[in-house]
Amino acid sequence: MSKHELKIGTTLRYLGRPFEGFNKMITKAIFLGYDCSGWNSIWIEYLGAPRLVALADIAVDEE
């Protein structure tokens, strides 16, 4: 995914490994922004909380 595809507020689907608090039935997340250390990690809002995840672990939700 290109860094130019994401805009703040974009609806995403989390496809990566489960993390503490992850519910496999709820994959919806909201894009909050890029991490300042590079383009490999992004900030998402998942179930109301910010979380840093790998860019490779998300997809834009087409629904």
N, C-alpha and C positions, 0 to 999 in steps of 0.2 A: 504494500500500500504506500502510496506517495504521501509525503508530508503535506502536500498541497490539497489533498482530498478532504481533510478534516477541518471543520469550523466549530468553534465553541458552541455547544448545544446539540451537536450531531448525535443522533441515536445510534448506538452500537450494540453488537452482540459480543459477549465475552466467550471465547472458544478455548481458552488455555486451561492449565491445570487448576484443580480446585484449590482454594485458599481458605483460611479460617473465616467463617461467616458466609461462604459461598453456598448457594442453593442451586443445584443443577437444573431445577425447574424454572429458575429465573435467570436468564442470561442477559437481560436488557441492562444497558449502562448508558451514561451520557458523557460525551467528551468534554473535559474541562480545560485541557491544554497540554502542551509538551513539557517534558522535564527540561530544566535548564542545562543539564549535562550532555544533551545530545538528542537525536531523533529516534533513538531505539526504545525509549520509554515514554509513556503518556500518563496523564492523570485522568481518571474517570470517576464518575459518581456512580456507586453501586449500592443500592438499597439505602440511599440517603447519606452515604459516607464516602469521602474521597479515598481513592486507592491508586497507587502507582503500579502499572502493569506494562508488560512488553507490548510494543506496537504489533508484533507478530501474533499476539494472542487475541486480537479483536478483528471484527469485520463490521462494515457499515450495514446497519439494519435496513433492508430494502422495503420492509412492510410499511 
